[in-house]
Amino acid sequence: MSKLIHLSRRKFIYTAGCTCASGLLLPACTEVAMSDRKQFNILSDDFLYSKTFPAYNNFKSQTKLITGTAEYDQIVEIGYKIRDAINAYYQYNNLENPTSNFQWEFVLVDDDQTKNAWCMPGGKIAFYSGILPIAKNQDGIASIMGHEVAHAVARHSAERASTAILADVGTMALEQLVLGQRLPKAAGYVRQFGLDLPFNRKQESEADYLGLIFSSLGGYDINESYKVWERMKEDVGGSGPSEFFSTHPSPDNRIKKLKEWIPLVNAKYPAISA
């Protein structure tokens, strides 16, 4: 459900390469909070925030936003309630809080045709008004909010950018050392469908799971999570595009996994008082 604002990959790689001596790169192997999945991440939060926070501000300045309405207030309230629940969970369990350096912000975009929400690193989140009928109620909004917060907590943007850098470096080396020329266009499709899209689907599934945890900690009914996807599926008139050609899991697969996770999350991560 997330849509990130992308920087130029060439410019991004160049900038990252020039910052090695400045200590802005991290050890490659890190661990995703609460999922215990190992991830490849070479980019520091400070570096990412220096690029994405200005991009978020620029987006706000060029976009028609909704403020001062009940819908806007509800989104902000839910966002901060989940934030506070995350803070309380890590404090009570004496664990390092992966959101301690977030600068939380929530906006509602005036666009009834776009059924979407997205996040940027550091807790910068946007909802489009078109997704509110799909969310339907506060628990549905919390389900979407938890999913978007999960992307930020899991550092998915940094992981995706790090992997892209590694893949580009490998591609350039292969071109020079093996082929001595640019790779044929077919190789790009192999990379897209063999690496990029399955990797994105893995992130989306992880965000679904972590999103359930954050919504549950916030005191929301996480049974609404799969109902959101049932409504989304109905809205698009079926199961949507083939999962193989999508960056997201299919709605049917998503609904199935959410139903499997809900009792486990309810048992392990009940609502927590902030």
Buried (B, 14 or more C-beta within 10 A) or exposed (E): BBEBBEBEEEEBBEBBEEBEEEEBBBEEEBEBBBBEBEBBBBBBBEBBBEBBBEBBEEBBEEEEBBEEEEBBEBBBEBBBBBBBBBBBBBEEEEEEBBBEEBEBBBBBBBBEEBBBBBBBBBBBBBBBBBBBEBBEBBBBBBBBBBBBBBBBBBBBBBBBBBBBBEBBEEBEEEBEEEEEEEBEEEBEEEBEEEEBBBBBBBBBBBBBBBBBBBBBBBBBBBBBBBBBBBBBBEEEEEEBEEBEEBBBBBBBBBBBBBEEBBEEBBEEBEEBEB
